[in-house]
């Protein structure tokens, strides 16, 4: 039973890490687009 619980907890932890990476990627893309807009307006 403890082994099953540990496996479930590890799986949930791994999923949360993967979803966090996707969120950070999206934030990075948004920041990059904002920087590009500032560069275009400066030109």
Biopython code that builds the backbone (N, CA, C, O; Angstrom):
import numpy as np
from Bio.PDB.StructureBuilder import StructureBuilder

atoms = [
    (1, "UNK", "N", (0.818, -1.195, 0.000)),
    (1, "UNK", "CA", (0.000, 0.000, 0.000)),
    (1, "UNK", "C", (0.864, 1.261, 0.000)),
    (1, "UNK", "O", (0.564, 2.227, -0.703)),
    (2, "UNK", "N", (1.929, 1.245, 0.787)),
    (2, "UNK", "CA", (2.805, 2.415, 0.827)),
    (2, "UNK", "C", (3.503, 2.625, -0.514)),
    (2, "UNK", "O", (3.747, 3.758, -0.928)),
    (3, "UNK", "N", (3.814, 1.546, -1.169)),
    (3, "UNK", "CA", (4.475, 1.647, -2.469)),
    (3, "UNK", "C", (3.539, 2.289, -3.497)),
    (3, "UNK", "O", (3.974, 3.109, -4.305)),
    (4, "UNK", "N", (2.267, 1.921, -3.469)),
    (4, "UNK", "CA", (1.288, 2.498, -4.377)),
    (4, "UNK", "C", (1.103, 3.985, -4.090)),
    (4, "UNK", "O", (1.040, 4.794, -5.016)),
    (5, "UNK", "N", (1.016, 4.342, -2.825)),
    (5, "UNK", "CA", (0.863, 5.742, -2.451)),
    (5, "UNK", "C", (2.078, 6.551, -2.899)),
    (5, "UNK", "O", (1.925, 7.666, -3.398)),
    (6, "UNK", "N", (3.260, 6.015, -2.729)),
    (6, "UNK", "CA", (4.479, 6.705, -3.151)),
    (6, "UNK", "C", (4.491, 6.893, -4.666)),
    (6, "UNK", "O", (4.899, 7.945, -5.157)),
    (7, "UNK", "N", (4.051, 5.892, -5.398)),
    (7, "UNK", "CA", (4.007, 5.989, -6.859)),
    (7, "UNK", "C", (3.021, 7.058, -7.314)),
    (7, "UNK", "O", (3.311, 7.834, -8.225)),
    (8, "UNK", "N", (1.861, 7.095, -6.678)),
    (8, "UNK", "CA", (0.856, 8.101, -7.025)),
    (8, "UNK", "C", (1.387, 9.502, -6.722)),
    (8, "UNK", "O", (1.236, 10.413, -7.536)),
    (9, "UNK", "N", (2.005, 9.675, -5.558)),
    (9, "UNK", "CA", (2.542, 10.984, -5.186)),
    (9, "UNK", "C", (3.642, 11.421, -6.148)),
    (9, "UNK", "O", (3.701, 12.591, -6.527)),
    (10, "UNK", "N", (4.504, 10.504, -6.542)),
    (10, "UNK", "CA", (5.570, 10.817, -7.476)),
    (10, "UNK", "C", (5.004, 11.199, -8.842)),
    (10, "UNK", "O", (5.504, 12.119, -9.490)),
    (11, "UNK", "N", (3.975, 10.502, -9.271)),
    (11, "UNK", "CA", (3.337, 10.817, -10.552)),
    (11, "UNK", "C", (2.714, 12.204, -10.530)),
    (11, "UNK", "O", (2.850, 12.963, -11.489)),
    (12, "UNK", "N", (2.031, 12.536, -9.443)),
    (12, "UNK", "CA", (1.420, 13.863, -9.327)),
    (12, "UNK", "C", (2.481, 14.960, -9.303)),
    (12, "UNK", "O", (2.294, 16.021, -9.899)),
    (13, "UNK", "N", (3.585, 14.708, -8.622)),
    (13, "UNK", "CA", (4.677, 15.669, -8.569)),
    (13, "UNK", "C", (5.259, 15.891, -9.963)),
    (13, "UNK", "O", (5.528, 17.028, -10.350)),
    (14, "UNK", "N", (5.452, 14.810, -10.716)),
    (14, "UNK", "CA", (6.002, 14.928, -12.067)),
    (14, "UNK", "C", (5.054, 15.705, -12.976)),
    (14, "UNK", "O", (5.500, 16.525, -13.779)),
    (15, "UNK", "N", (3.766, 15.458, -12.857)),
    (15, "UNK", "CA", (2.795, 16.192, -13.666)),
    (15, "UNK", "C", (2.793, 17.676, -13.323)),
    (15, "UNK", "O", (2.681, 18.522, -14.211)),
    (16, "UNK", "N", (2.915, 17.991, -12.045)),
    (16, "UNK", "CA", (2.930, 19.404, -11.660)),
    (16, "UNK", "C", (4.175, 20.100, -12.206)),
    (16, "UNK", "O", (4.110, 21.273, -12.575)),
    (17, "UNK", "N", (5.303, 19.401, -12.263)),
    (17, "UNK", "CA", (6.515, 19.993, -12.831)),
    (17, "UNK", "C", (6.339, 20.252, -14.320)),
    (17, "UNK", "O", (6.754, 21.295, -14.826)),
    (18, "UNK", "N", (5.731, 19.313, -15.014)),
    (18, "UNK", "CA", (5.535, 19.487, -16.451)),
    (18, "UNK", "C", (4.588, 20.638, -16.750)),
    (18, "UNK", "O", (4.822, 21.401, -17.687)),
    (19, "UNK", "N", (3.535, 20.773, -15.978)),
    (19, "UNK", "CA", (2.605, 21.869, -16.218)),
    (19, "UNK", "C", (3.258, 23.193, -15.872)),
    (19, "UNK", "O", (2.965, 24.205, -16.510)),
    (20, "UNK", "N", (4.132, 23.214, -14.882)),
    (20, "UNK", "CA", (4.858, 24.432, -14.540)),
    (20, "UNK", "C", (5.770, 24.865, -15.672)),
    (20, "UNK", "O", (5.899, 26.060, -15.938)),
    (21, "UNK", "N", (6.399, 23.923, -16.338)),
    (21, "UNK", "CA", (7.272, 24.261, -17.461)),
    (21, "UNK", "C", (6.473, 24.905, -18.587)),
    (21, "UNK", "O", (6.919, 25.877, -19.195)),
    (22, "UNK", "N", (5.303, 24.363, -18.859)),
    (22, "UNK", "CA", (4.471, 24.948, -19.911)),
    (22, "UNK", "C", (4.045, 26.360, -19.546)),
    (22, "UNK", "O", (3.993, 27.233, -20.413)),
    (23, "UNK", "N", (3.742, 26.594, -18.291)),
    (23, "UNK", "CA", (3.340, 27.921, -17.858)),
    (23, "UNK", "C", (4.498, 28.898, -18.019)),
    (23, "UNK", "O", (4.306, 30.012, -18.505)),
    (24, "UNK", "N", (5.687, 28.494, -17.618)),
    (24, "UNK", "CA", (6.853, 29.377, -17.741)),
    (24, "UNK", "C", (7.183, 29.633, -19.210)),
    (24, "UNK", "O", (7.615, 30.730, -19.564)),
    (25, "UNK", "N", (6.987, 28.647, -20.052)),
    (25, "UNK", "CA", (7.231, 28.845, -21.480)),
    (25, "UNK", "C", (6.277, 29.896, -22.028)),
    (25, "UNK", "O", (6.684, 30.775, -22.787)),
    (26, "UNK", "N", (5.018, 29.807, -21.648)),
    (26, "UNK", "CA", (4.039, 30.782, -22.109)),
    (26, "UNK", "C", (4.363, 32.185, -21.619)),
    (26, "UNK", "O", (4.228, 33.155, -22.365)),
    (27, "UNK", "N", (4.792, 32.291, -20.363)),
    (27, "UNK", "CA", (5.167, 33.602, -19.823)),
    (27, "UNK", "C", (6.373, 34.144, -20.570)),
    (27, "UNK", "O", (6.426, 35.337, -20.869)),
    (28, "UNK", "N", (7.343, 33.293, -20.878)),
    (28, "UNK", "CA", (8.518, 33.727, -21.625)),
    (28, "UNK", "C", (8.154, 34.214, -23.014)),
    (28, "UNK", "O", (8.710, 35.204, -23.490)),
    (29, "UNK", "N", (7.234, 33.534, -23.664)),
    (29, "UNK", "CA", (6.805, 33.962, -24.996)),
    (29, "UNK", "C", (6.085, 35.305, -24.921)),
    (29, "UNK", "O", (6.280, 36.154, -25.790)),
    (30, "UNK", "N", (5.258, 35.509, -23.900)),
    (30, "UNK", "CA", (4.571, 36.781, -23.740)),
    (30, "UNK", "C", (5.561, 37.917, -23.526)),
    (30, "UNK", "O", (5.411, 38.992, -24.108)),
    (31, "UNK", "N", (6.569, 37.685, -22.697)),
    (31, "UNK", "CA", (7.582, 38.717, -22.447)),
    (31, "UNK", "C", (8.365, 39.017, -23.721)),
    (31, "UNK", "O", (8.679, 40.171, -24.009)),
    (32, "UNK", "N", (8.675, 37.976, -24.475)),
    (32, "UNK", "CA", (9.407, 38.170, -25.727)),
    (32, "UNK", "C", (8.589, 38.996, -26.710)),
    (32, "UNK", "O", (9.127, 39.888, -27.365)),
    (33, "UNK", "N", (7.298, 38.710, -26.819)),
    (33, "UNK", "CA", (6.445, 39.478, -27.723)),
    (33, "UNK", "C", (6.346, 40.930, -27.292)),
    (33, "UNK", "O", (6.303, 41.830, -28.130)),
    (34, "UNK", "N", (6.308, 41.161, -25.981)),
    (34, "UNK", "CA", (6.286, 42.533, -25.475)),
    (34, "UNK", "C", (7.563, 43.265, -25.830)),
    (34, "UNK", "O", (7.519, 44.432, -26.219)),
    (35, "UNK", "N", (8.706, 42.596, -25.702)),
    (35, "UNK", "CA", (9.983, 43.201, -26.071)),
    (35, "UNK", "C", (10.060, 43.519, -27.548)),
    (35, "UNK", "O", (10.585, 44.562, -27.936)),
    (36, "UNK", "N", (9.542, 42.630, -28.371)),
    (36, "UNK", "CA", (9.540, 42.876, -29.815)),
    (36, "UNK", "C", (8.656, 44.064, -30.157)),
    (36, "UNK", "O", (9.004, 44.853, -31.036)),
    (37, "UNK", "N", (7.529, 44.209, -29.489)),
    (37, "UNK", "CA", (6.649, 45.361, -29.738)),
    (37, "UNK", "C", (7.347, 46.659, -29.359)),
    (37, "UNK", "O", (7.203, 47.663, -30.057)),
    (38, "UNK", "N", (8.095, 46.654, -28.274)),
    (38, "UNK", "CA", (8.827, 47.859, -27.862)),
    (38, "UNK", "C", (9.902, 48.188, -28.902)),
    (38, "UNK", "O", (10.108, 49.357, -29.229)),
    (39, "UNK", "N", (10.582, 47.171, -29.419)),
    (39, "UNK", "CA", (11.601, 47.412, -30.434)),
    (39, "UNK", "C", (10.980, 47.997, -31.703)),
    (39, "UNK", "O", (11.541, 48.911, -32.308)),
    (40, "UNK", "N", (9.828, 47.472, -32.102)),
    (40, "UNK", "CA", (9.165, 47.996, -33.311)),
    (40, "UNK", "C", (8.748, 49.446, -33.120)),
    (40, "UNK", "O", (8.873, 50.253, -34.041)),
    (41, "UNK", "N", (8.251, 49.788, -31.924)),
    (41, "UNK", "CA", (7.822, 51.166, -31.705)),
    (41, "UNK", "C", (9.008, 52.110, -31.608)),
    (41, "UNK", "O", (8.868, 53.300, -31.891)),
    (42, "UNK", "N", (10.178, 51.604, -31.212)),
    (42, "UNK", "CA", (11.373, 52.451, -31.132)),
    (42, "UNK", "C", (11.939, 52.736, -32.508)),
    (42, "UNK", "O", (12.614, 53.748, -32.698)),
    (43, "UNK", "N", (11.679, 51.866, -33.470)),
    (43, "UNK", "CA", (12.212, 52.063, -34.831)),
    (43, "UNK", "C", (11.381, 53.034, -35.570)),
    (43, "UNK", "O", (11.666, 53.333, -36.730)),
]
sb = StructureBuilder()
sb.init_structure("model")
sb.init_model(0)
sb.init_chain("A")
sb.init_seg("    ")
for serial, (resi, resn, name, xyz) in enumerate(atoms, 1):
    if name == "N":
        sb.init_residue(resn, " ", resi, " ")
    sb.init_atom(name, np.array(xyz, "f"), 0.0, 1.0, " ", f" {name:<3s}", serial, name[0])
structure = sb.get_structure()
